[in-house]
């Protein structure tokens, strides 16, 4: 039997320094590839200048948060959603399954 992966979604919001248009997402992706951990990362379309990343629910995310804070110490990082299957990170409302017919 196949099992869906459950993801936890974090929102990274700038307070001073920009995080879009500066290869931020690529750096986080490369870090996670080098550390052999799964991550999804996208710009947030519904929050200007913000980025969202997701890690499998049972994964440790502290090292990713620490890496991001090392890149851009002025960001805010918030756990936004938990246990989301096949998440869309750019617009969180898309993840509300009741919006769609089967």
C-alpha positions as CSV (number, residue, x, y, z in Angstrom):
1,X,0.0,0.0,0.0
2,X,1.2,3.5,-0.9
3,X,1.5,6.1,1.8
4,X,1.1,9.9,1.3
5,X,3.8,12.1,2.8
6,X,2.5,14.6,5.3
7,X,4.3,18.0,5.3
8,X,4.7,20.9,7.8
9,X,4.7,24.3,6.2
10,X,6.8,27.3,7.4
11,X,6.5,30.9,6.3
12,X,9.7,33.0,6.1
13,X,8.9,36.7,6.2
14,X,11.5,39.5,5.8
15,X,11.7,42.3,8.3
16,X,14.6,44.2,6.8
17,X,16.5,42.4,4.1
18,X,14.8,40.9,1.0
19,X,14.6,37.2,0.5
20,X,13.1,37.1,-3.0
21,X,15.3,37.8,-6.0
22,X,18.5,37.0,-4.1
23,X,18.8,33.2,-4.8
24,X,17.5,32.5,-1.3
25,X,15.3,29.5,-2.3
26,X,18.2,28.0,-4.3
27,X,20.6,28.3,-1.4
28,X,18.1,26.6,0.9
29,X,17.5,23.8,-1.7
30,X,21.2,23.2,-2.1
31,X,21.7,23.1,1.6
32,X,19.0,20.5,2.0
33,X,20.4,18.5,-0.9
34,X,23.8,18.5,0.7
35,X,22.3,17.5,4.1
36,X,20.1,14.8,2.3
37,X,16.9,16.1,3.6
38,X,13.6,16.7,1.8
39,X,12.3,20.2,1.3
40,X,9.8,22.1,-0.9
41,X,10.3,25.8,-1.2
42,X,8.3,28.4,-3.1
43,X,7.6,32.2,-3.1
44,X,4.4,33.0,-1.3
45,X,2.1,34.7,-3.7
46,X,-0.4,35.8,-1.0
47,X,2.3,37.5,1.2
48,X,4.5,39.9,-0.8
49,X,8.2,39.2,-0.4
50,X,7.7,36.0,1.7
51,X,8.8,32.5,1.0
52,X,7.4,29.2,2.3
53,X,9.1,25.9,2.8
54,X,7.8,22.5,3.8
55,X,9.5,19.5,5.3
56,X,8.0,16.0,5.9
57,X,6.0,16.1,9.2
58,X,8.3,13.8,11.1
59,X,11.5,15.5,9.9
60,X,13.7,17.8,12.0
61,X,13.5,21.3,10.8
62,X,15.6,23.1,13.3
63,X,18.8,22.9,11.2
64,X,17.0,24.4,8.2
65,X,15.7,27.3,10.4
66,X,19.2,27.8,11.8
67,X,20.7,27.8,8.3
68,X,18.1,30.4,7.1
69,X,18.8,32.6,10.1
70,X,22.5,32.4,9.2
71,X,21.7,33.5,5.7
72,X,19.3,36.3,6.7
73,X,19.3,37.0,10.5
74,X,16.4,39.5,10.3
75,X,13.7,37.1,9.0
76,X,10.7,35.8,10.9
77,X,10.1,32.0,10.5
78,X,6.7,30.7,11.6
79,X,5.2,27.2,11.5
80,X,2.1,27.9,9.4
81,X,0.4,24.6,8.7
82,X,0.9,21.0,9.9
83,X,0.2,17.6,8.4
84,X,-0.7,18.8,4.9
85,X,-0.7,16.2,2.0
86,X,0.7,17.3,-1.4
87,X,0.9,21.0,-0.3
88,X,0.8,24.0,-2.5
89,X,3.0,26.6,-0.8
90,X,2.4,29.7,-2.9
91,X,-1.3,30.1,-1.9
92,X,-2.3,28.2,1.3
93,X,-6.0,28.4,0.5
94,X,-5.4,26.0,-2.3
95,X,-4.7,23.3,0.4
96,X,-8.3,23.5,1.7
97,X,-9.7,20.3,0.2
98,X,-13.4,21.3,0.8
99,X,-13.0,23.8,-2.0
100,X,-12.9,21.1,-4.6
101,X,-15.3,18.5,-5.9
102,X,-14.0,14.9,-6.0
